[in-house]
Amino acid sequence: MADLRIPRVNYVLISGRLTDDPQMNFTTKGTPVTKFRIASSRVYKDTVTGAWKEDTLYIDIKTFGELAERCHKNLSKGSPVLLEGRLNYRSWETQDGQKKNLIEIIGLRVQFLEKRTEDIPEGIPEEEGIIEEEGEDLPF
């Protein structure tokens, strides 16, 4: 068999809602670490019954540094997010000898999808960028 060049790609793009408030801790060197879990659902049509079904996946997320601080400050239970990151696998043994393992996403970018009304300056319409001026005829 010929030598294959397999690209080393570990990239995840996923959306969902937080299942609980994010929890922030710090590494021994003082770097902020925020952990949270999202629920990501997909809707599909059952090929046998024809009924629509929903499949929900719960995924652990971990962010570091400035991103961790922003996530802790701006997100809460139910917040919708679009997340870019990479998969990470960890395994360890508990004090009683049980082997545990975890697949999580290390978040590299998190887009907050919820518009926060307290962040909108007073006097600005809530519809982003839409300003209605009365009596003005537009040429289009």
C-alpha distance (Angstrom), angle and dihedral (degrees) to the residues before:
residue distance angle dihedral
M1 . . .
A2 3.78 . .
D3 3.76 120.6 .
L4 3.77 108.5 -91.5
R5 3.75 123.4 -149.4
I6 3.77 105.3 -144.4
P7 3.78 113.0 -171.2
R8 3.77 115.3 -123.9
V9 3.77 100.1 -127.8
N10 3.77 123.4 159.5
Y11 3.80 106.0 167.2
V12 3.80 129.8 143.9
L13 3.80 128.3 -171.9
I14 3.79 113.7 -177.2
S15 3.78 140.4 151.6
G16 3.77 130.8 -153.1
R17 3.78 146.9 121.8
L18 3.79 127.5 -84.0
T19 3.80 112.8 -104.4
D20 3.82 93.0 -155.1
D21 3.80 140.7 -0.7
P22 3.83 113.8 -66.9
Q23 3.81 117.3 -103.3
M24 3.82 120.3 -141.7
N25 3.81 126.2 -156.5
F26 3.79 133.6 158.8
T27 3.80 133.0 -119.3
T28 3.81 119.3 -123.0
K29 3.82 87.4 -95.7
G30 3.82 91.4 53.6
T31 3.81 99.4 -103.8
P32 3.82 112.5 148.8
V33 3.82 115.2 -117.4
T34 3.80 121.0 -170.7
K35 3.79 121.4 -167.6
F36 3.78 126.9 -167.6
R37 3.79 140.3 149.8
I38 3.78 127.9 -127.6
A39 3.78 131.1 -159.7
S40 3.80 112.1 -139.3
S41 3.79 118.0 -171.3
R42 3.76 135.5 -167.4
V43 3.77 126.9 -166.1
Y44 3.79 119.7 -145.7
K45 3.78 139.6 166.6
D46 3.81 116.1 -111.8
T47 3.81 106.9 -123.3
V48 3.82 93.1 -147.8
T49 3.82 102.9 44.2
G50 3.81 99.7 21.9
A51 3.82 89.1 -133.1
W52 3.78 121.7 136.4
K53 3.81 113.8 -113.1
E54 3.78 135.3 -174.1
D55 3.79 125.4 -139.8
T56 3.82 117.2 -165.8
L57 3.79 125.1 -162.8
Y58 3.82 122.2 -164.8
I59 3.80 114.0 -148.5
D60 3.80 130.4 -173.3
I61 3.81 114.4 -133.5
K62 3.80 129.2 -164.1
T63 3.82 125.9 -170.7
F64 3.81 130.8 -176.7
G65 3.79 139.8 -153.0
E66 3.80 121.8 -10.0
L67 3.81 91.5 -6.0
A68 3.81 89.4 55.8
E69 3.81 90.6 52.5
R70 3.83 92.4 49.4
C71 3.81 92.0 47.8
H72 3.80 91.7 49.6
K73 3.81 91.7 48.4
N74 3.82 99.9 42.8
L75 3.81 106.6 31.1
S76 3.77 131.8 73.3
K77 3.79 139.0 162.3
G78 3.82 109.2 -49.5
S79 3.82 95.8 19.0
P80 3.82 112.2 144.4
V81 3.82 115.7 -131.5
L82 3.78 140.5 177.6
L83 3.77 108.4 -146.6
E84 3.80 134.1 -165.3
G85 3.77 119.6 -168.9
R86 3.77 148.5 108.6
L87 3.79 133.7 -83.6
N88 3.78 117.2 -107.2
Y89 3.80 128.4 -169.1
R90 3.81 123.1 -155.4
S91 3.77 130.7 178.2
W92 3.80 131.0 -176.8
E93 3.76 142.6 159.4
T94 3.80 121.7 -115.5
Q95 3.80 122.8 -133.3
D96 3.80 90.1 -99.4
G97 3.82 91.7 54.4
Q98 3.81 100.2 -101.4
K99 3.78 116.2 143.4
K100 3.80 114.1 -130.8
N101 3.77 130.8 -175.2
L102 3.77 136.1 -177.0
I103 3.77 137.2 -168.3
E104 3.79 111.9 -155.5
I105 3.78 139.0 162.7
I106 3.78 119.5 -113.0
G107 3.80 101.4 -145.5
L108 3.80 114.9 -134.5
R109 3.82 97.2 169.5
V110 3.78 128.7 15.7
Q111 3.78 121.3 -171.6
F112 3.79 114.2 -159.8
L113 3.81 106.3 -139.1
E114 3.78 98.3 -170.9
K115 3.79 119.7 90.6
R116 3.79 108.4 -133.3
T117 3.80 111.1 -146.9
E118 3.80 93.3 -157.2
D119 3.83 88.8 63.2
I120 3.83 93.5 58.3
P121 3.82 111.1 95.7
E122 3.80 115.5 -120.7
G123 3.81 113.5 -91.6
I124 3.82 95.1 27.6
P125 3.84 115.4 114.0
E126 3.80 113.7 -114.6
E127 3.80 90.4 -127.1
E128 3.78 97.9 88.4
G129 3.79 111.7 -115.8
I130 3.81 95.3 -9.8
I131 3.77 114.0 125.1
E132 3.77 118.3 170.3
E133 3.79 117.2 -152.9
E134 3.77 115.8 -165.8
G135 3.80 121.3 -130.6
E136 3.79 96.4 12.4
D137 3.80 116.3 124.4
L138 3.77 113.5 -148.0
P139 3.83 119.3 -149.4
F140 3.80 93.8 -130.1
